[in-house]
Amino acid sequence: MMLPIDRIHIGAGRRKTEKAKVKALADSIALLGLRTPITVLPADSDGRYRLVAGRNRVEACRLLGHTEIAAGLESNRLLAEMWEIAENFHRSELTAIQRSILVGRWMKLAAKMPDAALGGHPVARTSQVAPGGHLRGIQPYDQGLRRASRALGIPRTTVERAVTVANHLTKAAQHEAERLGLAKNMRALADAAGSDGAEEQVACLRRTAERIGKRKQQLAQMKAVIAGTDKPGSVQEAFDRWFNSFDIVMKVQIRIWLLSKEAEAYFEEQEQLEQRRKAMH
């Protein structure tokens, strides 16, 4: 059906459009016409149709001066919400916490839907659906993970982490992650979500932030040494600064390397050279 563009309601929180993409799409529509209708919910009491999918197409037609646009109705509000999540999931301003909540919501909505309804729908399309609507040889939860991965365009492992964060990360931990600058660090969030209780989750996030802070400090020290700034006063001091610029794993590896007699002899020789240079001055 054809809908007046001014009767299409674009809800808050939709992905922002990019002028270049809208212009390119408008050029294509001008040449070939609108190949795929937008999707909307049935009209509300004000006669407006809430947009489910097709924000760029709406803006492209608006740019061309069109007053109407081809649209299809999605009467199933659960499917419509799943589709809307998929449309807006990759907004750049979203944090990992916000994306995880969207993934968790998508999975809960999918669990409420009959398998047959999900099988061929654009928000959960798969080539492995058996006649009864089930994925062949796959358990329901795994099926949901695979469908979420396909619909949202993210790896299955990311879906699993997101579900863990959405279902288990406490509000206190979410606020602490924001405070510590870890709200976009999915690994840190998933690790914290695997801990029991708000206190342990907060403590886990603080430990992670501390490790990241130390690593940044080590990298800064390493860069300072490499750049030749803050010149060390001796070979030993140079070595100490270089050695301390590594994390614990690298330090252990270096210690293993330095167990050889050749390494001991080398550093003894360097110390002797340093003493001779000082004596000459």
Stockholm file with secondary structure:
# STOCKHOLM 1.0

chainA/1-281         MMLPIDRIHIGAGRRKTEKAKVKALADSIALLGLRTPITVLPADSDGRYRLVAGRNRVEACRLLGHTEIAAGLESNRLLAEMWEIAENFHRSELTAIQRSILVGRWMKLAAKMPDAALGGHPVARTSQVAPGGHLRGIQPYDQGLRRASRALGIPRTTVERAVTVANHLTKAAQHEAERLGLAKNMRALADAAGSDGAEEQVACLRRTAERIGKRKQQLAQMKAVIAGTDKPGSVQEAFDRWFNSFDIVMKVQIRIWLLSKEAEAYFEEQEQLEQRRKAMH
#=GR chainA/1-281 SS CEEEGGGEECCTTCCCCCHHHHHHHHHHHHHHCCCSCEEECCCCTTSCEEEEECHHHHHHHHHTTCSEEEEEECCCHHHHHHHHHHHHTTCTTCCHHHHHHHHHHHHHHHHHSCHHHHHTCTTSCCTTBCTTSCBTTCCHHHHHHHHHHHHHTSCHHHHHHHHHHHHHCCHHHHHHHHHHTCTTCHHHHHHHHTSSHHHHHHHHHHHHHHHHHHHHHHHHHHHHHHHTCSCCSSHHHHHHHHHHTSCHHHHHHHHHHTTSHHHHHHHHHHHHHHHHHHHHC
#=GC SS_cons         CEEEGGGEECCTTCCCCCHHHHHHHHHHHHHHCCCSCEEECCCCTTSCEEEEECHHHHHHHHHTTCSEEEEEECCCHHHHHHHHHHHHTTCTTCCHHHHHHHHHHHHHHHHHSCHHHHHTCTTSCCTTBCTTSCBTTCCHHHHHHHHHHHHHTSCHHHHHHHHHHHHHCCHHHHHHHHHHTCTTCHHHHHHHHTSSHHHHHHHHHHHHHHHHHHHHHHHHHHHHHHHTCSCCSSHHHHHHHHHHTSCHHHHHHHHHHTTSHHHHHHHHHHHHHHHHHHHHC
//
